[in-house]
Amino acid sequence: MDVRPGGVWKHVMHGPDGTDYPNSSVFKEVVKPERIPIAVTRRSNMEQKISSVKEAHAKEFVISRSFDVPRELMFQLWTDPEHMQHWWGPKGVAVVYSKMDLRPGGFYHYCMRSPDGHDMWGKFFYREVVNPERLVFVNSFSDKNGNVTRHPMHLAWPLEMLSTIIFTEQAGKTTVTVRWLPLNATAEEIKTFEAGFESMQKGWTGTLDQLAEHLAKV
């Protein structure tokens, strides 16, 4: 147990039939002695995701793209920091720092540099890593030390985003589906998120374009 915001509590529940149920929980806040909210993902035959009730009130953003590669390769492109450095982020930005600890409770910490030299840091906190089927992580802006921060250009943007990346394969081609929801968001943040769908469509389209360009070089 690592009791701090963003820290992880890992434990295994042992069922009466002898089955082990590994669990990974991420501390969202630690306010002694008042409260300890946690986000829980249970990795067993039945998965249960406990998140903010407010998430259900936000309209989900979804975008998909098909690529002419097997999903094992596509999963690798999303889970290797060297590959991520070549395509992650809005079109035109360069990833100048890319560090990854790929596991439930782990993280991906990165820095994007715009053409005018402005740096923006971001971070994933991984909840699920299911090779080659899906990734589930909490995405946020951050500073160079990995602390969660607000959007540098839009303070009303949700502090955290729940990101689910699904990889499905058919006839040797892989469809990547990105699902995005605000996490623990206020009504104002949800409104801002839903008002930004057109911008998100353009941003994710540019990111997936860069992924396709990188894939052509792999």
Secondary structure, DSSP 4 states (H G I P E B T S, - for coil): ---STT-EEEEEEE-TTS-EEEEEEEES--BTTTB--EEEEE-SSS-EEE--GGGGGSPPEEEEEEESS-HHHHHHHHH-HHHHHHH-SSTT-EEEEEEEE-STT-EEEEEEE-TTS-EEEEEEEEEEEETTTEEEEEEEEE-TT--EE--TT-TTS-SEEEEEEEEEEETTEEEEEEEEEEES--HHHHHHHHHTHHHHHHHHHHHHHHHHHHHTT-
